[in-house]
Amino acid sequence: MKPSILSATNLQKTSSPCLGSQRPSAINTPRVLTTNDQGSFRYTKAFGDDTADIADTDAVHWIASLTKFVTTIAVMQCVEKGQLDLDSDIGKVLPEWQDPQILTGFNEKDEPIFRPATKAITLRQVVFILRPYGMAYVFMHPLLTRYQQLQGERPLIQQTVKESYHPFLLFEPGKRWLYSPSLDWAGVAVERVTSMKLGEYMKRHIFDVVSANDITFHLDQREDLRARKAKNWQRVGQSLEEEKNPVMPNPVAEGQGGGGLYATVNEMLKIYHGVLTEKLLRPETIKIMFQPQLENNVGLDKPDEYPVFVRNAIWNAVPSDVSVSFGLGGLVNIAAVPERRGVNSLTWSGIPNCYWVSQSVLNEMKVLAHSWVNLVDRY
């Protein structure tokens, strides 16, 4: 089999333009890390030539939406224990979503117009199919963009989930898929049924189980990790500059399950491998995670309708002619991607160009962490 998209050859080729003379100074050097675990094989590599910055695989990255898979593990554990029910009304655990409202437009005074949804939102729709039920991120839909503009300027991510994300829908539950912060709300559900903070739950039931220590929601409380934090970079012309206004606030009041974790690549690999080796979830749960779950494919059937950065974030190098769905925790390619990944591989990404791909049949997991906050550039 030829090298995958996360191969050393491809990574070095893609990174080289930003490691050369075009960057404004030697300090403006991003780091690329990739780890592959397939049976007894393990490959780890850090790219970069600036010794003034972290240049090894112990660098701590903001992993953004890679957090979603960890939150999915937490929720699945709660389901296995009977603390959460897949097909119950999520409003029983999250009263914020009881009797959900749908935003349909605005009147002549720019006041939002809502109508009640005819269906309740189930936990299965919220958590396990990852965002198919009417929620959306602000940048994913013009109605939400307009609503946000009318609220005045504010950061995309606030201190808490309730402050960050509006508790209303854009269409009926299950009608179509749209990328949204539902996993942030799923993390809140874990907190409600366990009476634990999300970070505390993850530490006890996920991180400690696989000996993953270099991972946290609260970087301000971990001086050892702050010292190894990789800088985030943004493209300016043909070069890179350090990110001036980070997307994720630090410190934060609570752990946000959709994108709040900081971790090393090595620690993330332990978590993914803990799933594949059945340390974190039961075999029957893992099997379901890699199976398509969507009732319909609307929202994932026309990738060319999305802007480039959204398409890169969702499809993760799966060609547009390959049908996809969602499993429990990530995108699933329904057909094999020749020379890249097998059928029903699970994958997702994060805005700083972080990626993971898992092929359960091959017991293989690949992780890439980067610090370019720009999904137009993609591996």
N, C-alpha and C positions, 0 to 999 in steps of 0.2 A: 504493500500500500504506500502511496506517495505521502509526503509530509502533509499534516493537516494545516488548517489555517493558523494554528497556534505554534507552528514549528519554529525552530530557531532561525532557519533560513529566511522565512517570511518576516519574522519580527525584526531581524537585523536589517533587512532590505527596507522595511517600512520606516524604521526609526532613523536610519542614517541621514536623511535630509535635515533632521532637526538636531543632529549631533555634530554637525559640521560648522563651517565658517559663517553660515547665515544667521546663527543665533547671536543676539546682541552681546553676550559675554559668556564665559565658561560656566558661570553660576546658573545660567538659564538652561539647564540640562534635565530633561525628564527621565524617569526610570521606567523600564519595561521589565516585567517579571513574568515568567511562565513556569508552571509546574504540571507535570504529567505523571499520573499514577495508574499503571496498568499491571495488575498482579504484583510482581516483584520489581518491576521497573519504575524508577523515579528519576525525573529530569528537572533540574532547577537551574535557572539562568537569570542573571541581572545584566541589563545593558546600560551603558553610559560611561563617560570618561571624566566626570567631574568628581574628584575625591573630596571636595568640600561639602558634598551632599551625601545622603545615604545611598550607597551603591551596592547593596547586597539584598538577599531575599528576606532579611529581617526588617526591612523598611515597613512602616505602618502606613496604610492607605485608607482614605475614606472610600469605602466600597459601595456607597450609594445603594442602588437598587439590587445589588447582590444580597443585601439584607433580607429581601423578600423571601428568598428560599429558606433562610434560617427561621424566619417567622412562620413559614409554612410548616416546617418541622415541628415547631412549638404547638401549632394548632392541631396538627395531626396527632401529636402525642395526647392532647386533651381529648380528642375524639376517641382514641384508643382506650382512654381511661373512663369514658362515659361522661366527661365534664362538658362536652359540647356535642351537639347533634347536627349532622350534615344538612338535614332536610327540614329543620325547624325554622320558624320565623326568627331572623337575627334580632328583631326588635325585643325579644325576650331577654337578650343579653345586652344589647345596645339600644336602650330606649330612644336614643337620638335618631334611630332609623325605624321607629314604630310609625306606621301609617305614612310612608314616604311620599314626598311631593315631587312633581316633575316640573322643571322650568321649561316653559313653552315659548317665551318671548318677553317683550317689553311694551308697555303702553306709551302713549304720546308724551307722558311725563318721565319717561325712562324708568318707570317702576316695574320690577319683575312681575311676570304673570306665572302663576303656578296652577296646576291641577293635581288632584290626588291620583296616585298610582292605583291600578286595579288589582295588582298582585303584591303580596308580601315578598320581601327579600329573604332568601334562605341563606344559611351559612355556607352551603355548597357553592352558591353563586358568588358569595363574597370572597371566600378564601381559596377554594380549591381550583376554581377555574380561572383565577387571577383576573379580575376586572371585566367581566362581560355584561354587567347588569345595569348600567345606567349612570354610574359614577364616572367621573373623568377628571384628569388633571386640567388645570386652567388652560394650558397651551394646546390642548387636544380638541377643543370645540369652540366655535365662534361665540356661542351663547355664554359660555363660561368666561371667555375672554372679555366680553362686554360687561358681564356682571362684575367681574373683578375690577375693570376700569372704573365703574360707577362707585365702587367702594373706596376709591382713592389708592394711592401708591402704598404698597406694602410688600415685604419680602415674600417670595414664593413659599418658603417654609418658616413657620413660626415656632414658638417654644413648645407647643403641645399639638397633638393631632386635632383636637377640637378647634383650636385657633387657626390651624393651617388649612383645613379642608371643609368646604361647605357641605352640610348634611342634606343635600337634595339630589335628585336624579335628572337625567336628560332624556330618558325614554324608559319604557316599561322594562322591568327586570327580565333578563333573558332574551331581549329582542335582538341585541347585537353586541359585539365586543368593542370596547374602547378602553384604552390605557388609563388607569385611574389609581387613586390612593387607597383602594380597598384593603390592601395588606396592612396599611397603617391602622385602619379600623379593626382588622383581624387581631393585631397585636393588643389593642384595647380589650377585645373580647377575651383574650388569654388572661389579661390582668383581672378582669371582672370575675372569671370563674375560678381562678387560683388564689385570689387575694394576694398576689405578688406583683411587684413591678416587673415589666417585661424583661429588663436586663437581669434581674435577680432570678427569674424563672429560667432564662436561657443559660445562665452560669451554672445553675444547679443541675439542670436536666439535659443540657446539650454540651456546653463548653467543658465542664468538669468530666463528663463521661468520656470525652475523646482527648482530654488533656490539652485543650486549647486555651492558653492563658493570655496570649497577646491579642485580645479582642475586647471591645467595650463600646457602649453608647456614649460614655462620659469621659472624653479625652482629658478634660480638666481635672479629673480625679486620678489620672494615671500618668504621673510625671515620667515614668520609665518609657511609656509609649510616646508621649509628646516629644521626647528627645530623638525619637526615630521616625517621626512623622515626615513622610515624603511631601514635598510642596506640590500644590496643584498649579497647573499651567494652562494658559489660554493662548490660542494662536492670534498673532497680530501681524498681518501681512504674511511674509514668508518666514517669520521667526516666532518665538515663544516669549511670553512674559508671565511672571508669576501672577496668579489670580488675585485680583484686588478685592473683590466682594464675594466671598465664599457663599455658595448656595445653602450649605448646611450651617446653621448658627452653632457657635461653640462658646460657652456651654449651652446645654439645653435642659429644660425642666424635666423632660421625660424621654425615655427611649422610644423612638418612632420606628415601627416595624417595617415600613416601606423603604427606608433608606438611611438610617442613622448610624450604622455600625462603622467602626474603624478596626482594621485587622491587618495582619500580615498574610501573604499568600500561603505560607506554610500552615497557618492556623485554619484558613478557609479550607484547604485541602483535607485537613483532619476531619472537618465537619462533613464535607461531601463524601469522603471515604467512609465515615461513620454511618452514613445512610446506605451505601452500597454493601457494606459488611454487616448490616442489620444490627448495629450497636444502638442506633437511635430510634429505629422504627421497626415494626413487624414486617416480615416478608410480604404478607398480603397487602399491606399498606404501600410498600415500595412498588409492588407490581402495578397498583392502580395509578401511582404517581406518573408513570411513564405512558399511560394510556390516554388517548384523546377524550376530553370531557365535554366539549361544547355541544349545546343542542343544535346550533347552526353555526356556519362559518362567516356570517355577515360581520364585516369589520376586519377580517383577515383574508378576504378573498380577492382584494384589489390593492396590492401593496403600492402600486404606482400612484395611487391617490394621496399618499402621505408625502410630506416633505422629507428630504433626504435624511435629516437628523433623526426623525421619528422612525423612518424605515430601517435605518441602521440599528436603532435601539431595539426594535421589536424582532426583526428577522435574523439578526446576528449571523450574517453571511449565508443564510439559507437562500438559494436562488429563488427569484420571484415565480418561477414555473413549478416549484415544488410546493404541494399543498401542505398547509400547517394547521394546527389546532392548539389547544392548551391542555396540558396535563395538570397535575397538582404541583404547582411550584415553578412552572416555566413553559416556554413554547415547545411544542412537539412537532417535528417534521414527520408527516404521515408517510412519505416515501423517502427512500434513502437518498442521500446527497453523494453522488459518485466521488470516490476518493477523498471524501471529507468526513462523513458521519453516517451511521446506520439508521435504519428506520426506527421511528419512535425514540430518537435521542432527545434529551431534555436540555434546554438552554435558556439563559437570560443574561442581561447586561446591566451596567450602571453608567451614569453620565460621564465619569472620568475615564471612559474607555476601559472599563472592567468587564470581563466576560468569563463565563464558565459553560462547559459543555459536558454532559454526562451520557454515556452509552451503557446502560445497565447490562445488556447482553454481553458486552465485552469486559464488564467490570472496569470501565475506564472513565477517568475524570480529568479534564483539563481546566486549568485556571489561569487567567491572565489579569494582572493588575497594572494599571497605568494611571497617570495623573494629568492627562490632557482633558480638560473640561470642555469637550467639543466632539459631539457625535457625528459631525460631518466628516471628520477624519476617523477612519475605521480600519481595523485589521481584518 
